[in-house]
Amino acid sequence: MNMKKIASYVCIITILFSAVNSANAETATAEESYELAPYELPGFITGDKAVDGSEEIIDLPLDEEGSKLPVEMTVDQAVEYGLDNNPNIGKLDNAIDLALVAVSYAEGNIEDLEDAQEQLDEAESDLFDLGVALDQNQKDLDTAYYYLSLGKSPVKITYTDICKYVDKNMLSMLAYLGISGDDAVLVTGADILKTLEDMLVGVGYSEAEAEYAASEYYDDVHSIIEAQLDESQATLDEYNAAMDEAQETFDYNQDKFESVLDDVADKLDAKINYGSVVQLETDDAVDLMITMADVNLDVTRYAKGIYKNQIAMLIQKNYYDALYAGKMVDLKKVAMERGETQYNLVNLSYENGMKAKDDMLLAKMYYDGTKVEYRLAQATYNNAIYELKKNMNCDMDTEIVLVEPVVQETPVESLEEALKSGMKNRIEMQMALGQWMIYVLNEDILSSSQTYKNEEDSLDEAELLREGAELELEAVKKTVESEICQAYENLEATKYMLEVSSNLVEDAQEVLAIAELKYEQGLGAENSLLQKMNLESSTGTIVELIAAQENLADMEANAAKIKYNNIMAKVKYLNDAGILVYKE
């Protein structure tokens, strides 16, 4: 009986134990001291940009005294700077790196699972073969004991064995008779006593002498054979004990491996939402884990381009919001200056007895109102600039001068092309498609699994999960189509509004000029503006003049709003269609 297989199995068990536990993290035992809150901010947060040099710094021009000068920046420059420095881009890169780590980790764990499964299978096969061999040896040994109990030899006995263990004086006789020591005295199954008598007669003993000597030899030979059988039984018992210990170790590691598979099943369950208890075979779990990790990596990589364009759109929106807010500051300032001029004139006329006090009070109220609106417009503009700087990730103390864009009529993709692009390129579609692919693979695995292919509940569940993913994909598709159609409609609407609003400001300026003339001359005549405001009786008064001034301010604000809305409508249309303007 060979113990090498048992020894090799013990080595396999050791390797297996380490493989099954390879994913376990090492427990830190050293105590660490932690800083108590409130914590100190690190240098890269407090503004020390030289810590890692990762952030691009705007090269600010300086005046003769070394003070920072404002930086003029177009919308394209703002987007370019923001894409280079926005932390969300870095977070996307970080997410991609994490997805790569997840793939590597999954592949490493999968290799461990496959190796452990292979080693368990080999160990189980070795244990089975060893068990069969031990059982056969025990049967052979039991047969040998049975033969011996019948007085028959279960083994081969040579003359050398007889000389060595029974009668040393027989050597000279064998040499004299020319008999080799390797010649067999007893063969398996031979009657021991009769064979010994025949042997002794053959070497010159008389029959009586041979019978007497054979009876003495018999006890010695029987003891020799029995001792050999007992020794073999003891060895076999040791092998059986080692076998039992190896079986216990195997069962222990088999349970640990099953526990690992249970953990894998729990993780898959968390992502696939099994309602029933499903534990896949190792190979199937491997396929599903790899597919899930790869889909996550692919979608994350693809998402970077999508989110990059969304960040660009956000910066553009911030830029145009700030431009509009700046435009409103200018308009409110002009309105305030108009109100101030008007108030000064009316107040002077009132002091000279040429205008009524209520005219002076109305002019003052209007002027005070324009000052409040001007200050609110300044706050709105400053906040819009702060929001722009935040998404550009530039210093808040950097003074940025915005540049009014030139509106150029450029062709855009048709609605049909935009819908095709959105179905393929929108990140929501890619995520839903990735989820659907996983559920399709899950259904294929279960339907081909020897364990689950006949379990209707598990198969029905897998089918329902796949159908749910298809319904989700269809819902996402409808949402994307709706968003693209709405974005297209908004773009067309703003294009039309831009065309028809081109003369609004000029018309409002002319209305204001007429109101000023009428007020100065004291003329009274109804007009459509006063009718719209239910102020027909105020024609030729300060009320008409103020109404005309407010109307001009509204038209100027609306014209600016329509212009910027048209620009952003085009940006949003391209973004909703998944048409990537900014690529890697």
Sequence and secondary structure as in RCSB ss.txt:
>XXXX:A:sequence
MNMKKIASYVCIITILFSAVNSANAETATAEESYELAPYELPGFITGDKAVDGSEEIIDLPLDEEGSKLPVEMTV
DQAVEYGLDNNPNIGKLDNAIDLALVAVSYAEGNIEDLEDAQEQLDEAESDLFDLGVALDQNQKDLDTAYYYLSL
GKSPVKITYTDICKYVDKNMLSMLAYLGISGDDAVLVTGADILKTLEDMLVGVGYSEAEAEYAASEYYDDVHSII
EAQLDESQATLDEYNAAMDEAQETFDYNQDKFESVLDDVADKLDAKINYGSVVQLETDDAVDLMITMADVNLDVT
RYAKGIYKNQIAMLIQKNYYDALYAGKMVDLKKVAMERGETQYNLVNLSYENGMKAKDDMLLAKMYYDGTKVEYR
LAQATYNNAIYELKKNMNCDMDTEIVLVEPVVQETPVESLEEALKSGMKNRIEMQMALGQWMIYVLNEDILSSSQ
TYKNEEDSLDEAELLREGAELELEAVKKTVESEICQAYENLEATKYMLEVSSNLVEDAQEVLAIAELKYEQGLGA
ENSLLQKMNLESSTGTIVELIAAQENLADMEANAAKIKYNNIMAKVKYLNDAGILVYKE
>XXXX:A:secstr
   HHHHHHHHHHHHHHHHHTTTS     S      SS    HHHHT TTTT  S      B TTS B  EEE H
HHHHHHHHHH HHHHHHHHHHHHHHHHHHHHHHHHHHHHHHHHHHHHHHHHHHHHHHHHHHHHHHHHHHHHHHHT
TB SS EEHHHHHHHT TTHHHHHHHHT  TTSEEE TT BHHHHHHHHHHHTT  HHHHHHHHHHHHHHHHHHH
HHHHHHHHHHHHHHHHHHHHHHHHHHHHHHHHHHHHHHHHHHHHHHH  SS     HHHHHHHHHHHHHHHHHHH
HHHHHHHHHHHHHHHHHHHHHHHHHHHHHHHHHHHHHHHHHHHHHHHHHHHTTSS HHHHHHHHHHHHHHHHHHH
HHHHHHHHHHHHHHHHHT  TT  EEE            HHHHHHHHHHH HHHHHHHHHHHHHHHHHHHHHH T
TTTT HHHHHHHHHHHHHHHHHHHHHHHHHHHHHHHHHHHHHHHHHHHHHTTTHHHHHHHHHHHHHHHHHHT   
  HHHHHTT GGGTTSHHHHHHHHHHHHHHHHHHHHHHHHHHHHHHHHHHHTT  SS  
